[in-house]
Amino acid sequence: MRAVLADYPHVRALKEDAVFDFVEVNPVHKAFAAMVREQAYDVCEMAIVTYLQARAEGKPLLLLPVVLRSRFQHDHIVCRADDPLDVSDLAGKRIGVRTYAQTTGVWLRGILADEYGVPLDKVQWVSIEDGHLTEYVDPPAVERAPDGSKLVDLLHAGELDAVIMGNDLPDDPRLRPLIPDAKAAARSWYERTHAVPINHMVVIREEHADRREELTQLFVEAKQHAETGAIDMTPIGLEANRPALELITRYAYEQGLVPNRLPVDDLFTPRGAAS
């Protein structure tokens, strides 16, 4: 089985034992489009929102209850350090995000709305890239920055008031998290929601549906060779991930990324058998 997975401690045993025929794609998100458009691999890491959109479009893919990457998102929306902008003042402001469908952006918009009362429809969202699915286009209200634009440059130039960033979040003293006490706010949010904000999970081609349990078990065994912190940021299993999946399916629907809210249990069920 051809597989694309980034090099995490909790999957390293799979690579060392050559469990799959691994294809190296760096950065790993560049594999997502080929997987949703062509089902180019048998097993593939994928952003959860990309999978939700693929599922809504009827792509022959199936989710495994295996988290590969997650992080608390509160500190990933930043503004200029010298800007007194407050999270309560976002109506009418311009916020950049790599693509409107980016999973980190979906999490943060949901958190801003739920936790801070931000009216998402009063914010001007600015994107710089397309989503992974050819069928997806940004909502009409999303503005596209000029080709070649970089979010941080637009922020420093004053063309954006804040930006949402993923792994490319810079260590820049000229920037600060928009959400006050972001790490403490994230911990409080977790204690209330019991949700680990999922970025990437594992998907397989639907033709391998009868091997779901076997494949999931491979990830369970590989994870035993890696350390888990006080909070397990790579949970495996439907119930362990249900709180986060209930939130992200709601956020994706409310933000116009999927036409209907997808039932969590159906995400792991072949399309013909889903409710």
Disulfide bonds with the S-S distance in Angstrom:
none
